[in-house]
Amino acid sequence: MLATLIPLFDDKMTVKAYSLFSQKTNMLLNPALLGTGANDGAGSISGLEVIESMGMDTISRDKEIFVSVNNISIFTDIDEQCKGVPHERLVILMDKSVKPTEMYVNRLKELKSAKYRLAIRKLQVQEFEEYKNILLLVDYVLLDNKKIDIVKGKIYFSKVYPNVKLIAGNVETQEIYDALVEDGGYSLYEGAFYRLPVTKGMTEVAPLKINYIELLNIVNDADFDLTKAADIIGRDTALVVKLLEIVNKLSVNSEIKDIRHAAAMLGQKELKKWINTAVTNQLCADRPNELTRVSLLRAKYAENLAACFDRAGLASEYFLMGLFSVIDIILDMPMKEALKKVKVSKQIENALVDGKGEFYDILDFVKKYENANWSEIDRLMLLSNLDSDAVYDAYCSSLTWYRDLFRS
């Protein structure tokens, strides 16, 4: 089993939903399944299995989850597969393999009456009229920005199906996103735009971020000065509060005298780990909220994958590599310039700047995984002799870790 979450944004760059993409079988190990429209999840919806095994709160506390179905899995017993999940938070995402025939339309009406939401993707403009019976039932239509003229599509739906919410898909750059938002008419946006730096040769770091970068540089030295780190933490009220909250949970019978005392109680190893995550969260405060999640999930997933690649001894370095994989976006400057502001090893720099070196294979794997590029993931797992269950467990573990990190 493989699974990943793709965020869907509103026009304020706030994540409002996730698409859950999953795959049960390595297609390269099962070539007979390649090219078949109903090969994966034919008897069940694999996304629902993921939700049931991980729990809805681990995936998302209060957002809708889009789960893909095909022309066979749409007839599965969804209630049985995903007990306890509110129907109104599940969006059944179909493609045009679900035909506008009586059999499928009746099934969609059943799902609709059970309070599930419906969405469809991959329709071409010339197919809109043909799919009228389905479009009358759906809540969302995803329009692929790269494959059709979605502006014309938006005009069509605003006139013919005004109650359908439109999703602009495959939005690759911030400029395209901004133009679509300004044009209006879309409820959600999906694509890589939030993970690409908007840089115009900037080399200056915002003043409020200087303390955070200094703190990261201190704790990522081989043997950092704990008291110096504590003094820098003391300059930021938000970090002080977070540190004291953590330490107070560990020191039931001890009175915390000052920030240095709190840092000493946490210890060098745990303080380093906490600072790397907490500071990254603060650095991302003026960025899309999903950027924090990407940075921390990449860090934890890369750390977890180290064991899968027989490099468990380098796990902490892989954590740092994942954490800094979006430092160019955070600091709003090219990656090479951004890494001059922080202290990282040459292996991490080679992976992040040049896309090469002994660390890059895990970074490349993490990025392909988060994009649900299953064909490439299948190939990489085969080449590196990786266990699919271990890879999936490493991802689920990173999601649980992230959930617990911000649980109040």
C-alpha positions, 0 to 999 in steps of 0.5 A: 500500500502507498498513500499520500495527501495532495492539498487543495487551497482556497483564494486565501492560500488556506488549505480547505481539503486534501485529495488522498491518492493511494495505490495497492500494488507495485505495478512493475512487479505486476505488469499484467495490471498496467494499463487496466482501468480497474486494476487498483482497488477494483474490489475496494476503495484503497483510500478508504482503507487508508482513512480507516487504518490511519484515522481521520484526525491523523489525515485531517482534523476538519477538512474534506477528503477527496477519495478517488474511485473508478468505474468498479470501486464506486459500487463498493460498500463505502459505509462498511469500509470507512466506519465512523467517518462523517459522510459529509467530509468524504468527497467521492472523486470519479473520472470519466470511466464512470459513464453517464448511464442509468447504472452509474447515475443511480449509484451516484444518487444513492451516494448523494442521498447518503450525504456523500459529496461527489466530484468529477475530473478529467472531462474535456470541454466537448464531453460536458454535454454528454455528462449532463446527468452526472454533472447535475449530481456532483458538488465539484468539477476539477478543471485541469489548467494544463489540458483544457481552457478552464476559463471557458470551462468556468463560463460554461459551468457558471451558466449551465451548472451554477451550483457546482463548485469549480476546482482549478487543477494543475496550477503550476506557478504562483503567477497562474494562481494569482491570475485565476484568483483575480479572475474569480469563479473557482472554489479550490485550487490544486497544483505545485504553485505553493511549493515554488519560490517566487524569487526575483534575485532577492538576497536579503532576509526579513529582519524577524527571521534573523533570530530564527536562522541564528538559532538553527545555525547554533543547534545544528553545530556538532556540539552546540552551546545549550545556554546560547541557544536558550538566550536566543529563544528568550528573544521570542515570546512565542518560542518561550511559551512553546518551550515552557509548555513542553518542559512543564509536561516533563517536570511535574515536581520541578520548578522551572527557574528560567529559560536556560533551566528549561532548555537544560531540562529538555537536554541537548538532543531533544532541544535540537529536535524541538528547535528545528521543528518549532523554528521552521514553523515560525519561519513559515508564519508569513507563508502558506500554512501548507508550507509548514506541513510540507517542510516538517513532513518531508523532514520526518518522512526522510528521517523515517526512510533512512532505515528503509535505505539501510542508513538509519545512522544518518536519520537526523541528517536526512531530517534536516535535509527535508526540513530545509528543502523549502528554505528557498521559499521560506526566505524568498531567495534561490536555494543556493543563496538561502543555504548560505544563511544556514549551516548544512553539510556538503551532502545536504547542500549537494542534494538541495542545490544540485540534485545530486550526491549520496543524499539526493536519492531519499529527497527525490523519493520523498518528492515523488511520493508526495506528488503520488508519482506511483510509477516512479515510486514503483521503479525506485522501490524496485531498484533500491529493493525497498519494502512497500509496507515499510515505505507506507508505514514510514509515511503514516508514522510521519503523519501521526508525528505531525498531528501530535506535534501540533495537538493542543 
